[in-house]
């Protein structure tokens, strides 16, 4: 318990930033059925509109290391303010192209605060010698679950998006402004003399990027479509489907708290492998569910399965590269990986349009299973590669 309190104290600002991200997506996910209905979009067209958020996030993550180097401790508060404004943008969309434009702005603004928080966490993990990623990502998940649950309750009470999304925007703004850091701010160390900025990055980044890509596909596909699956396929009442995203966030938060402790004992690679197996089982349960409660149970198991993948993969990547490379390595891995965050809903939309949402969740099971061989390769790479400190020392001696 002391370890958890110390980790929470050391990672206050990134945790608040990730909580803002959680509120952002939790509220939006629960209101997806209403947003989709008001613009009259079919499953396939709506899925393609969600792809615009991927484009915005890729642009933002490409710029993130330079923005962070330029603006330093002001980056996260400013990004939080932009994210609060972006949370209102779906209200201005009157058709599918309009929603696509809003989603581009949403993706760009929320990706900046997301990747900046993760870069800060990687720096702190090196300085403090502690695993911090799972705890901070748990803060995201609990905030996501709370926002999705509150939005589900609001929908059941008849609140339209115009009534609830402004409240979520205020919460995002408050959390974002509280991410300001004073004396605790640290920048990444400079590159060792004679070392290339991107030296050896690709070999370390590629397997982590694949894990992020697959994990984000499955996480956001479940997030975006579970409410529709529970209400439309399984016959639940209006608003009840919002408990699907809420359960996803809740079990991901619990899984990440457990992962914060388990990572110290089992290692991140073993943790990812075991959780992938749980996620595969959960996706199968969701696909074959015959009642809303069974569908929510399946979503809960998917949440446990995907919970530790992203934070644990971030920690592994931080160990595989030099300290000065972490910002660049994480941004490059997330550019590819975070695209899955938006490809997932689009992919689900295309599969759903052709075969139905049961088959869509079957695809989630297959994609989670594909993570298993990648984790084994990453584990071999980690066991063969010298530590980042050792690499830096070797460069200095040349």
ZAKOLTOR-791601 format. One line per 8 residues: number of its first residue (from 1); their letters; for each residue x, y, z negated of N, C-alpha, C, O. Coordinates in pm, whole numbers. Atoms other than C-alpha are relative to their C-alpha. Layout:
N
NUM = A = X/Y/Z/X/Y/Z/X/Y/Z/X/Y/Z  ...
//
This chain:
398
1 = XXXXXXXX = 83/-121/0/0/0/0/87/126/0/56/224/69  -92/-114/2/287/237/-80/56/26/140/71/141/181  -51/-13/-136/424/167/268/-101/74/89/-62/159/169  103/-63/-82/91/272/426/-13/149/-33/-26/231/58  12/-141/39/70/596/225/120/81/49/104/194/94  -120/-70/-48/428/688/313/-7/22/151/23/130/201  12/-11/-145/367/616/682/-104/106/37/-84/182/132  104/-100/-29/48/826/674/51/141/-24/20/232/53
9 = XXXXXXXX = -54/-133/30/230/1119/514/99/45/108/98/161/149  -103/-35/-97/516/1108/765/-57/25/140/6/91/223  58/-10/-135/283/1089/1066/-130/80/1/-218/54/83  125/-75/13/15/1340/964/-43/65/131/-156/43/176  39/-76/-118/20/1559/1274/-36/-90/119/-141/-71/180  41/89/-109/27/1280/1538/-129/-76/-30/-207/-103/60  125/70/35/-248/1099/1346/-122/88/24/-222/42/78  111/-93/-25/-471/1406/1356/-23/19/149/-137/29/195
17 = XXXXXXXX = 14/-14/-145/-399/1445/1727/-73/-120/59/-161/-104/143  66/120/-53/-501/1085/1795/-143/-11/-51/-228/-68/18  140/-6/45/-812/1133/1582/-82/90/91/-197/59/122  71/-87/-94/-907/1421/1811/-30/-74/130/-139/-59/187  22/82/-120/-863/1186/2108/-113/-100/-23/-197/-122/64  105/96/32/-1084/930/1933/-138/61/-2/-233/3/51  128/-70/1/-1364/1179/1869/-44/32/143/-161/16/178  28/-35/-139/-1341/1291/2232/-63/-117/74/-172/-105/130
25 = XXXXXXXX = 49/114/-79/-1383/945/2386/-117/-73/-67/-202/-128/3  111/68/68/-1616/804/2119/-133/65/31/-231/-5/61  124/-71/-31/-1879/1073/2175/-38/-18/146/-155/-42/178  28/14/-143/-1846/1054/2552/-48/-141/33/-143/-158/110  37/138/-31/-1866/672/2558/-144/-31/-39/-217/-94/38  135/31/46/-2186/655/2355/-106/71/84/-218/21/96  96/-76/-82/-2353/917/2580/10/-34/148/-58/29/230  -13/36/-141/-2247/751/2906/-134/-39/64/-162/6/175
33 = XXXXXXXX = 129/31/-66/-2595/600/2970/-82/125/34/-143/132/140  75/-123/-26/-2753/947/2940/66/83/110/-2/137/197  -72/-79/-100/-2482/1121/3145/-16/-63/138/-35/7/237  17/72/-126/-2507/855/3414/-141/20/55/-159/43/175  139/-12/-45/-2887/878/3426/-33/141/49/-108/156/145  37/-138/-36/-2901/1258/3447/53/41/137/-3/130/200  -50/-34/-134/-2689/1268/3764/-46/-103/104/-18/-89/223  57/98/-92/-2864/962/3914/103/-81/77/79/-116/192
41 = XXXXXXXX = -107/73/-69/-2540/777/3997/-20/-150/-13/-56/-200/-119  -2/146/4/-2533/408/4090/128/-45/-70/220/34/-90  -115/53/74/-2284/180/3907/131/26/74/229/72/15  -124/-14/-77/-2027/189/4187/44/145/11/163/175/-5  -33/-142/-12/-2044/567/4238/45/58/-134/137/140/-139  -38/-49/132/-2026/632/3865/140/-50/-37/220/25/-93  -134/53/25/-1723/404/3836/106/76/76/215/101/23  -97/-77/-78/-1550/595/4115/19/141/-59/130/195/-55
49 = XXXXXXXX = -14/-132/63/-1623/927/3940/93/-8/-120/172/84/-145  -88/17/115/-1450/793/3629/147/-7/40/235/21/-41  -138/5/-48/-1137/743/3843/65/138/3/187/149/-3  -57/-134/-4/-1094/1121/3859/72/34/-130/167/112/-130  -70/-22/126/-997/1120/3493/140/-59/4/232/-6/-57  -133/60/-16/-708/891/3586/93/95/72/209/110/34  -82/-95/-74/-584/1146/3837/44/115/-89/160/156/-85  -35/-108/91/-597/1422/3577/102/-43/-104/194/32/-136
57 = XXXXXXXX = -92/46/103/-419/1212/3317/140/-24/56/239/2/-13  -131/25/-60/-139/1114/3557/76/131/20/196/138/-6  -63/-132/-16/-70/1480/3640/51/50/-134/163/100/-145  -36/-51/132/-66/1568/3271/118/-75/-59/208/-13/-116  -108/79/59/161/1283/3166/133/19/74/240/7/15  -121/-31/-75/406/1362/3443/67/127/-56/189/137/-61  -50/-128/49/442/1711/3297/32/-2/-149/103/86/-198  -4/-3/146/426/1615/2928/140/18/-59/156/102/-147
65 = XXXXXXXX = -131/-21/63/801/1577/2849/53/141/17/113/196/-76  -48/-136/-22/881/1915/3005/-83/102/-79/-29/199/-131  86/-90/79/580/2083/2839/40/-5/-147/49/99/-213  -38/15/140/682/1942/2501/135/66/-27/153/131/-130  -131/-64/16/1044/2056/2551/-11/152/3/64/223/-64  15/-146/-15/924/2405/2648/-75/62/-117/-33/167/-167  87/-64/99/653/2470/2388/13/-61/-139/-38/-4/-236  -29/57/131/762/2238/2106/-121/-23/-85/-218/-86/-41
73 = XXXXXXXX = 105/29/99/540/2236/1799/-135/62/36/-236/26/-24  128/-60/-41/273/2449/1971/-76/-88/98/-192/-61/128  61/80/-107/200/2175/2228/-127/-70/-45/-230/-60/22  118/76/44/-40/1958/2027/-117/89/-37/-229/59/5  116/-86/27/-255/2243/1887/-62/59/126/-184/65/138  53/-56/-124/-286/2401/2233/-75/-105/81/-181/-77/137  67/108/-72/-372/2067/2391/-132/-37/-66/-228/-72/2  125/27/70/-634/2010/2122/-109/100/34/-225/63/50
81 = XXXXXXXX = 98/-103/-37/-802/2341/2206/-53/-24/141/-173/-8/166  44/30/-136/-811/2249/2576/-91/-123/2/-189/-127/77  83/121/6/-953/1904/2490/-140/32/-52/-238/-26/-5  132/-39/51/-1234/2067/2291/-84/64/109/-203/37/120  72/-61/-112/-1327/2276/2593/-40/-105/103/-150/-100/158  29/104/-98/-1306/1970/2819/-115/-90/-43/-185/-145/41  108/85/50/-1548/1779/2595/-137/52/42/-234/-24/45  128/-59/-42/-1821/2020/2711/-21/-7/151/-132/17/198
89 = XXXXXXXX = 9/-8/-146/-1747/1987/3084/-104/-93/63/-160/-56/165  105/81/-63/-1985/1692/3154/-137/67/0/-223/33/82  130/-67/7/-2273/1922/3057/-24/89/122/-138/121/154  13/-87/-117/-2202/2138/3363/-14/-79/129/-36/-21/235  6/84/-121/-2210/1842/3605/-145/-30/36/-221/-82/-46  136/27/-45/-2528/1817/3811/-8/-115/98/-118/-160/130  -2/113/-92/-2420/1540/4048/130/-76/-18/213/-40/-101  -118/85/16/-2154/1272/4091/130/74/31/224/61/-47
97 = XXXXXXXX = -123/-77/-21/-1889/1501/4253/30/98/-113/145/117/-151  -19/-92/111/-1944/1754/3976/53/-71/-124/139/-19/-194  -51/77/112/-1892/1486/3714/145/-41/24/225/-42/-70  -138/34/-32/-1576/1377/3895/95/115/-30/203/93/-84  -83/-118/29/-1438/1733/3870/15/20/-150/124/51/-199  -6/-13/145/-1527/1747/3501/92/-106/-60/168/-77/-153  -83/108/51/-1358/1412/3442/148/23/28/233/-19/-50  -139/-33/-27/-1039/1533/3609/54/93/-110/163/71/-162
105 = XXXXXXXX = -39/-93/106/-1023/1821/3360/9/-72/-135/101/-49/-212  -2/77/124/-1109/1584/3074/125/-86/-10/193/-87/-112  -117/88/1/-837/1337/3171/129/75/-21/215/31/-97  -123/-77/11/-570/1605/3206/19/55/-141/130/49/-195  -14/-65/131/-642/1779/2875/22/-102/-111/107/-82/-197  -13/97/110/-683/1471/2656/127/-82/13/182/-126/-88  -125/74/-18/-382/1293/2810/118/77/-57/211/16/-110  -112/-80/51/-154/1583/2710/14/-16/-151/125/-37/-201
113 = XXXXXXXX = -11/15/145/-240/1561/2341/31/-146/-37/100/-172/-136  -23/143/26/-236/1178/2356/148/-35/15/207/-91/-78  -138/39/-24/111/1134/2509/95/80/-88/198/27/-131  -84/-80/88/259/1420/2305/5/-60/-140/111/-66/-202  4/65/132/145/1250/1984/84/-127/0/155/-154/-98  -77/125/-5/299/921/2095/150/26/11/229/-49/-47  -143/-36/-5/632/1086/2183/48/42/-138/156/1/-182  -36/-40/136/636/1248/1839/12/-121/-92/103/-126/-175
121 = XXXXXXXX = -6/120/84/564/911/1676/126/-80/27/188/-131/-66  -119/76/-34/847/743/1863/125/64/-61/213/-6/-110  -112/-71/63/1092/1012/1743/2/-26/-150/109/-52/-206  6/20/145/972/973/1383/32/-145/-38/94/-168/-142  -34/139/29/999/593/1397/151/-18/-4/203/-89/-90  -146/10/-2/1366/629/1487/61/67/-123/150/11/-186  -58/-76/111/1438/891/1220/-30/-66/-134/58/-75/-220  42/55/128/1243/724/939/29/-149/-15/30/-201/-126
129 = XXXXXXXX = -21/144/7/1317/362/1029/-124/-77/-38/-115/-185/-98  129/62/34/947/277/991/-82/-23/125/-68/50/224  100/20/-105/680/132/1217/-119/89/-33/-181/74/-138  108/-96/23/420/410/1251/-113/-10/101/-223/40/76  94/-4/-111/239/342/1577/-137/-59/-33/-240/4/-6  130/64/25/-30/100/1459/-85/80/-97/-207/89/-80  76/-79/96/-129/316/1163/-63/122/67/-181/151/45  53/-120/-65/-167/629/1376/-105/-33/105/-203/41/121
137 = XXXXXXXX = 102/42/-96/-355/445/1649/-125/-51/-71/-234/-48/-15  118/35/80/-582/311/1374/-83/125/-29/-206/120/-28  72/-126/21/-670/674/1300/-82/35/123/-196/80/111  76/-20/-124/-771/709/1666/-125/-89/1/-235/-42/29  111/96/-10/-988/397/1646/-112/31/-98/-229/23/-62  104/-33/97/-1169/496/1327/-74/127/39/-196/135/22  66/-122/-46/-1237/843/1464/-91/-31/119/-202/22/129  82/42/-114/-1361/685/1787/-128/-69/-49/-237/-38/-3
145 = XXXXXXXX = 115/74/51/-1588/449/1593/-101/93/-67/-222/81/-45  89/-93/69/-1729/728/1376/-75/88/100/-195/111/86  64/-85/-100/-1796/952/1676/-103/-78/81/-212/-28/108  94/82/-78/-1957/669/1874/-123/-37/-82/-235/-37/-31  113/34/87/-2171/567/1575/-91/121/-19/-214/109/-11  80/-121/17/-2283/926/1515/-77/33/127/-193/74/122  68/-27/-127/-2362/966/1884/-113/-98/25/-217/-61/77  106/100/-14/-2560/641/1885/-122/37/-84/-236/26/-39
153 = XXXXXXXX = 109/-43/87/-2765/766/1590/-72/122/60/-195/131/56  59/-119/-60/-2818/1099/1765/-86/-36/120/-195/18/138  78/44/-117/-2934/927/2085/-130/-65/-44/-236/-39/15  123/65/48/-3180/713/1889/-99/104/-54/-220/83/-48  86/-106/51/-3314/1033/1730/-48/93/111/-121/188/84  46/-78/-113/-3366/1178/2077/84/121/34/41/207/110  -87/-113/-31/-3072/1420/2086/57/-16/140/113/-121/172  -64/6/-132/-2964/1500/2443/149/32/-12/194/77/-118
161 = XXXXXXXX = -142/-34/6/-2594/1543/2531/26/146/-35/124/177/-102  -18/-143/30/-2638/1922/2511/-3/30/-149/51/131/-193  10/-23/144/-2715/1889/2141/119/-59/-76/162/-3/-177  -106/70/77/-2437/1647/2037/141/35/44/228/53/-41  -137/-22/-48/-2134/1714/2258/63/129/-53/183/130/-79  -63/-117/62/-2083/2070/2126/49/-25/-142/151/31/-184  -47/34/135/-2058/1926/1774/131/-78/6/222/-53/-73  -125/75/-15/-1793/1679/1889/114/92/44/228/73/3
169 = XXXXXXXX = -102/-95/-44/-1608/1966/2060/54/81/-118/174/108/-124  -46/-72/118/-1594/2157/1730/91/-86/-86/191/-38/-139  -85/91/78/-1453/1851/1553/137/-17/67/239/-21/-1  -126/12/-74/-1188/1811/1827/85/124/-19/206/114/-39  -73/-125/17/-1093/2178/1798/63/9/-139/179/48/-153  -52/-6/137/-1056/2156/1418/118/-95/-19/220/-57/-77  -109/98/12/-842/1841/1436/122/46/78/235/36/30  -112/-44/-82/-630/1982/1717/78/113/-64/202/111/-62
177 = XXXXXXXX = -69/-114/62/-552/2306/1534/78/-43/-125/177/21/-161  -69/48/120/-450/2108/1224/125/-83/31/193/-128/-61  -119/78/-34/-175/1927/1418/127/84/-3/235/32/24  -119/-84/5/60/2223/1378/99/-54/-103/60/-90/-214  -105/48/89/391/2116/1224/96/113/-34/127/197/50  -95/-100/43/627/2330/1023/142/-57/-5/202/-86/98  -139/44/17/959/2213/880/20/-145/45/132/-186/73  -14/140/-39/885/1851/971/21/-23/149/46/-136/191
185 = XXXXXXXX = -15/16/-146/912/1918/1345/142/-41/37/239/16/-13  -129/44/-51/1194/1734/1521/-6/-13/150/-105/-63/205  -11/21/-144/1302/1744/1882/81/-126/25/152/-173/-63  -79/117/-37/1451/1448/2065/148/40/9/179/153/46  -142/-32/-8/1833/1428/2049/43/17/145/-23/-36/235  -49/-15/-137/2036/1532/2355/59/-129/53/91/-220/-24  -60/119/-61/2169/1275/2602/148/-6/-37/214/97/-43  -143/14/25/2513/1133/2516/80/48/121/34/37/235
193 = XXXXXXXX = -84/-48/-107/2794/1280/2720/32/-112/99/75/-220/59  -29/98/-104/2834/1096/3050/-111/-97/30/-98/-181/119  112/93/-21/2500/914/3027/-103/62/93/-133/181/83  106/-46/-89/2237/941/3300/-131/12/-74/-158/-64/-167  128/-23/69/1895/1071/3199/-93/-119/11/-166/-149/-84  92/112/-20/1710/772/3344/74/-134/6/21/-232/59  -82/120/-5/1986/514/3302/-70/-118/-71/-104/-110/-189  56/123/57/1840/163/3249/-147/8/-36/-198/-82/-102
201 = XXXXXXXX = 139/-16/43/1483/292/3213/-94/-102/63/-180/-157/-5  99/79/-72/1307/85/3478/-19/-138/-61/-131/-184/-78  10/136/55/1390/-254/3328/-78/-2/-131/-152/-96/-158  72/-7/127/1257/-146/2989/-145/45/19/-235/-6/-47  132/-60/-16/959/54/3114/-99/-94/67/-216/-98/30  93/76/-84/813/-193/3364/-87/-99/-78/-209/-92/-64  89/93/71/693/-477/3133/-92/70/-99/-206/28/-116  86/-75/93/564/-227/2876/-112/68/77/-227/68/32
209 = XXXXXXXX = 103/-66/-82/381/-35/3150/-108/-99/43/-226/-65/44  98/102/-40/215/-358/3268/-93/-34/-117/-214/-46/-100  83/29/118/98/-437/2913/-97/115/-27/-215/92/-54  89/-116/21/-37/-83/2871/-110/4/104/-227/29/72  97/-4/-109/-207/-101/3209/-113/-99/-23/-231/-64/-14  102/104/20/-387/-428/3137/-80/26/-127/-202/8/-129  70/-26/125/-470/-335/2778/-98/116/15/-211/110/-34  88/-115/-18/-613/2/2879/-118/-32/92/-229/16/70
217 = XXXXXXXX = 112/43/-84/-819/-154/3159/-106/-66/-86/-224/-31/-78  96/79/78/-979/-394/2913/-65/84/-111/-184/70/-138  55/-83/107/-1020/-142/2632/-105/98/52/-215/104/-2  94/-103/-44/-1185/134/2833/-113/-57/85/-221/1/91  111/66/-68/-1386/-103/3051/-106/-42/-102/-226/-23/-80  93/40/107/-1539/-241/2731/-66/122/-63/-186/123/-89  51/-125/57/-1576/108/2587/-109/61/88/-215/99/38  89/-73/-90/-1748/250/2894/-125/-77/39/-229/-17/67
225 = XXXXXXXX = 112/78/-52/-1976/-39/2988/-71/-88/-103/-175/-146/-73  64/88/99/-2056/-224/2665/-139/51/-38/-230/-29/-59  133/-53/35/-2345/12/2583/-102/-39/107/-214/-81/74  91/40/-108/-2501/-53/2925/-26/-149/0/-138/-193/24  16/146/2/-2439/-428/2897/-98/-41/-109/-184/-125/-87  86/37/112/-2608/-446/2558/-144/44/24/-238/-28/-12  136/-49/-21/-2907/-236/2663/-63/-60/126/-180/-99/124  59/42/-126/-2953/-345/3024/1/-151/18/-102/-210/52
233 = XXXXXXXX = -10/144/-21/-2829/-705/3040/-64/-78/-113/-133/-177/-90  45/77/116/-2916/-814/2686/-132/52/-58/-183/-5/-155  135/-43/36/-3238/-612/2648/-14/79/-128/-123/83/-185  11/-80/122/-3156/-390/2349/-72/131/29/-80/174/144  70/-126/-16/-3351/-70/2289/94/115/28/215/105/7  -80/-119/-31/-3233/275/2397/73/49/-124/14/61/-232  -83/-46/112/-2949/396/2176/72/-111/-71/179/-89/-127  -63/112/70/-2871/50/2034/133/-36/65/226/-82/-3
241 = XXXXXXXX = -123/34/-70/-2605/1/2299/120/79/-50/233/33/-36  -109/-80/53/-2399/278/2138/76/-70/-112/189/-33/-142  -71/75/103/-2316/32/1861/110/-88/59/199/-133/-14  -108/76/-64/-2103/-156/2114/131/77/-6/228/26/-62  -122/-80/14/-1843/124/2151/38/27/-145/157/31/-178  -30/-25/140/-1875/196/1778/68/-121/-63/164/-107/-139  -60/122/53/-1796/-167/1693/140/-20/57/231/-65/-13  -133/9/-61/-1505/-163/1939/99/87/-77/208/41/-112
249 = XXXXXXXX = -90/-89/73/-1353/138/1763/25/-46/-142/137/-37/-191  -15/44/138/-1418/-2/1415/96/-118/-11/187/-117/-94  -86/118/9/-1256/-340/1478/141/29/50/237/-32/2  -135/-41/-41/-966/-178/1663/71/71/-115/190/49/-137  -61/-67/115/-906/44/1360/43/-99/-106/154/-89/-159  -35/102/99/-915/-252/1122/118/-84/49/210/-114/-27  -109/79/-56/-692/-453/1355/133/74/-4/237/12/-28  -125/-77/2/-437/-171/1371/53/20/-141/174/22/-161
257 = XXXXXXXX = -47/-6/138/-426/-131/995/69/-131/-37/176/-132/-99  -66/129/22/-354/-503/974/128/-13/78/226/-70/30  -120/6/-83/-106/-468/1258/115/81/-57/231/45/-37  -104/-80/64/83/-198/1064/82/-85/-96/203/-70/-106  -67/90/95/163/-464/801/59/-120/73/173/-160/47  -45/122/-68/189/-764/1034/121/23/87/205/-66/103  -114/-28/-87/436/-593/1266/131/-9/-76/233/-49/-19  -122/8/80/688/-574/981/41/-144/-23/159/-173/-41
265 = XXXXXXXX = -28/140/34/660/-950/925/16/-89/122/104/-175/126  1/89/-116/590/-1107/1264/81/54/116/131/-24/198  -59/-62/-118/743/-858/1507/-109/39/98/-213/-26/105  102/-54/-89/556/-659/1769/-38/-96/113/-155/-105/149  30/88/-114/587/-913/2053/-94/-114/-40/-190/-143/31  87/109/47/434/-1200/1853/-140/52/-32/-239/-17/-10  129/-60/33/159/-966/1737/-84/22/125/-204/-5/126  72/-22/-126/67/-871/2095/-49/-133/57/-163/-141/103
273 = XXXXXXXX = 35/130/-58/66/-1236/2206/-123/-58/-71/-218/-100/-5  113/56/73/-168/-1353/1929/-128/79/20/-236/21/32  120/-81/-17/-404/-1061/1970/-60/-16/139/-182/-7/155  52/22/-135/-432/-1123/2345/-90/-123/4/-192/-123/73  83/121/5/-567/-1471/2271/-137/29/-62/-239/-19/-14  127/-38/63/-831/-1324/2039/-86/80/98/-207/60/106  73/-82/-96/-927/-1071/2307/-62/-82/111/-174/-54/153  53/87/-104/-971/-1341/2572/-128/-69/-49/-228/-74/22
281 = XXXXXXXX = 118/65/57/-1212/-1527/2343/-116/97/-13/-230/64/16  106/-100/16/-1403/-1207/2268/-65/38/131/-187/57/137  57/-35/-131/-1445/-1122/2637/-90/-112/52/-193/-85/114  85/113/-42/-1582/-1470/2706/-132/2/-76/-238/-19/-17  123/-8/80/-1832/-1435/2419/-89/112/53/-211/94/64  78/-112/-52/-1942/-1095/2555/-64/-35/133/-179/1/159  51/35/-133/-1984/-1235/2906/-118/-97/-8/-212/-85/70  105/103/7/-2203/-1532/2797/-106/32/-104/-195/-49/-128
289 = XXXXXXXX = 92/-35/108/-2393/-1347/2520/-145/-11/45/-179/23/158  142/17/-30/-2765/-1424/2505/-89/93/-83/-211/91/-69  75/-94/83/-2868/-1156/2253/88/120/-30/210/109/-27  -81/-118/28/-2759/-802/2164/102/-20/-112/215/28/-102  -93/22/111/-2604/-915/1835/122/-80/42/233/-52/-4  -113/80/-49/-2390/-1175/2012/90/86/89/213/73/85  -79/-90/-83/-2282/-912/2263/87/92/-84/203/114/-51  -77/-87/89/-2174/-679/1983/112/-78/-68/221/-25/-87
297 = XXXXXXXX = -105/85/58/-1984/-968/1819/115/-18/99/232/-9/61  -104/16/-101/-1798/-1028/2144/82/127/17/204/121/28  -71/-128/-11/-1713/-658/2172/93/20/-120/204/71/-106  -83/-10/120/-1585/-668/1813/129/-81/15/236/-35/-25  -119/85/-19/-1348/-954/1902/93/58/106/215/47/94  -85/-69/-97/-1226/-766/2209/77/112/-70/196/132/-45  -66/-107/75/-1152/-474/1976/117/-50/-82/224/11/-81  -111/60/76/-943/-696/1748/112/-39/95/230/-22/64
305 = XXXXXXXX = -101/48/-94/-767/-835/2054/86/110/59/207/94/69  -77/-106/-66/-665/-507/2218/61/99/-99/138/186/-60  -36/-102/99/-603/-320/1892/149/32/-4/188/148/3  -143/-24/27/-228/-367/1850/84/7/126/204/35/117  -81/12/-121/-121/-396/2213/73/130/34/195/129/52  -61/-127/-42/-60/-29/2298/100/52/-103/214/81/-66  -100/-52/95/102/88/1971/122/-90/-15/233/-40/-28  -114/91/15/318/-224/1941/91/4/121/213/-1/107
313 = XXXXXXXX = -82/-12/-121/433/-198/2303/77/132/0/192/136/45  -71/-128/12/521/170/2240/123/-14/-89/230/37/-56  -111/18/92/740/68/1947/112/-79/65/229/-44/51  -102/80/-69/919/-198/2152/75/85/101/197/78/109  -65/-85/-100/986/51/2431/95/99/-66/204/125/-14  -86/-92/70/1128/298/2180/131/-63/-42/234/5/-48  -123/70/37/1381/34/2071/86/-36/120/207/-53/106  -73/46/-118/1478/-59/2426/76/111/72/159/82/158
321 = XXXXXXXX = -64/-112/-69/1592/288/2533/75/86/-100/52/77/-221  -71/-93/86/1827/552/2398/-98/100/-63/-203/127/-5  91/-96/63/1672/803/2154/-38/118/88/-152/164/84  30/-115/-84/1698/1085/2406/-90/-36/118/-144/53/184  80/44/-114/1512/874/2667/-146/-26/-37/-228/-50/52  132/48/41/1199/805/2460/-114/78/64/-211/20/110  107/-79/-60/990/1094/2586/-20/-35/146/-134/-55/190  9/36/-141/1069/1015/2949/-53/-141/19/-139/-165/103
329 = XXXXXXXX = 43/140/-13/1025/639/2900/-148/-16/-31/-220/-84/42  142/12/36/690/673/2724/-90/66/103/-195/11/138  84/-66/-99/555/922/2976/-9/-82/127/-116/-89/188  3/81/-122/654/696/3267/-83/-127/-20/-158/-167/68  80/120/27/506/386/3105/-148/35/-8/-233/-40/40  140/-39/15/188/575/3021/-61/51/129/-182/38/149  54/-41/-129/153/724/3369/-61/-121/71/-173/-115/122  52/123/-62/116/370/3502/-105/-65/-89/-211/-105/-42
337 = XXXXXXXX = 90/71/90/-49/224/3194/-132/70/-19/-237/5/-19  123/-73/28/-301/501/3131/-93/3/120/-213/26/107  86/13/-117/-423/468/3488/-101/-113/-21/-215/-106/28  91/110/31/-574/142/3365/-116/43/-86/-223/-17/-82  106/-51/84/-776/343/3115/-120/44/83/-234/42/36  107/-47/-87/-976/475/3409/-31/-97/112/-143/-100/163  27/104/-99/-935/195/3660/-96/-103/-59/-179/-160/13  87/99/65/-1106/-32/3405/-148/27/22/-219/-60/73
345 = XXXXXXXX = 142/-29/-25/-1446/143/3414/-38/-7/147/-146/-55/180  31/6/-142/-1427/178/3791/-8/-144/49/-100/-181/122  1/141/-36/-1338/-188/3834/-126/-69/-50/-188/-147/22  123/58/55/-1624/-285/3604/-121/42/82/-211/-38/106  112/-47/-80/-1858/-69/3809/-12/-73/132/-123/-106/175  4/69/-129/-1760/-236/4136/-43/-146/-18/-125/-196/59  38/140/25/-1786/-588/3992/-146/-9/-42/-218/-99/1  139/0/45/-2115/-501/3821/-95/21/117/-199/-44/126
353 = XXXXXXXX = 86/-27/-116/-2260/-362/4144/-15/-124/87/-121/-146/147  3/118/-87/-2173/-685/4324/-56/-124/-71/-131/-201/-11  33/127/66/-2225/-956/4060/-69/14/-136/-124/-84/-187  60/-19/131/-2353/-804/3734/106/15/-109/222/-22/-90  -94/-30/107/-2195/-705/3404/55/-124/-70/163/-117/-130  -57/121/59/-2153/-1062/3279/131/-37/70/229/-72/4  -122/30/-74/-1899/-1120/3556/108/105/-26/227/74/-23  -98/-104/33/-1736/-789/3471/77/-34/-127/199/-19/-131
361 = XXXXXXXX = -69/38/124/-1660/-909/3118/80/-129/18/177/-153/-54  -85/115/-34/-1535/-1236/3265/134/45/57/237/-15/29  -125/-56/-52/-1279/-1026/3453/88/54/-112/210/45/-105  -77/-49/116/-1177/-867/3122/76/-116/-64/192/-99/-103  -67/116/58/-1097/-1215/2988/122/-41/83/226/-73/27  -111/37/-87/-877/-1291/3290/115/99/-13/231/59/-19  -104/-103/9/-689/-960/3262/73/-7/-134/194/13/-139  -66/15/130/-622/-1010/2890/92/-122/0/199/-118/-59
369 = XXXXXXXX = -86/118/-8/-486/-1358/2965/127/30/79/231/-30/53  -118/-35/-80/-249/-1202/3220/107/70/-81/222/79/-37  -99/-66/86/-77/-1015/2935/98/-101/-60/212/-65/-89  -81/99/72/58/-1338/2784/138/-23/62/237/-14/-11  -134/19/-55/342/-1409/3032/86/127/-2/208/118/-11  -76/-125/5/442/-1040/3034/61/19/-138/174/66/-150  -53/-11/136/481/-1045/2655/120/-91/-19/219/-52/-82  -113/92/12/708/-1349/2679/124/57/68/235/45/16
377 = XXXXXXXX = -112/-63/-70/926/-1167/2934/55/118/-80/177/136/-88  -44/-114/80/937/-856/2715/78/-47/-123/176/16/-163  -70/55/117/1041/-1067/2416/141/-45/38/235/-23/-38  -133/41/-45/1329/-1217/2615/88/122/26/206/123/-9  -76/-121/-28/1435/-871/2729/46/66/-129/160/112/-138  -34/-63/127/1428/-737/2374/110/-78/-72/197/-18/-136  -100/81/69/1635/-1029/2243/138/11/65/240/-8/-3  -128/-9/-71/1905/-979/2510/59/139/-2/180/155/14
385 = XXXXXXXX = -46/-138/-18/1927/-603/2508/62/53/-129/7/30/-237  -56/-64/119/2159/-415/2268/-96/106/-52/-181/156/21  85/-104/58/1992/-173/2032/31/135/63/139/155/120  -21/-134/-55/1948/187/2139/120/68/-63/194/140/4  -114/-60/67/2202/291/1878/130/-56/56/226/17/78  -118/63/-56/2451/40/2014/33/52/138/149/71/172  -20/-52/-134/2401/166/2367/60/141/-8/154/174/65  -49/-136/11/2455/524/2259/145/2/-46/224/82/4
393 = XXXXXX = -135/6/49/2772/432/2070/96/-46/110/208/4/121  -84/49/-108/2906/240/2369/29/110/103/140/120/155  -21/-110/-94/2853/542/2594/101/100/-52/185/150/22  -94/-96/59/3038/768/2351/145/-48/9/237/33/24  -135/54/2/3338/533/2349/63/-6/139/184/-26/152  -54/8/-137/3374/537/2729/83/124/33/136/136/144
//
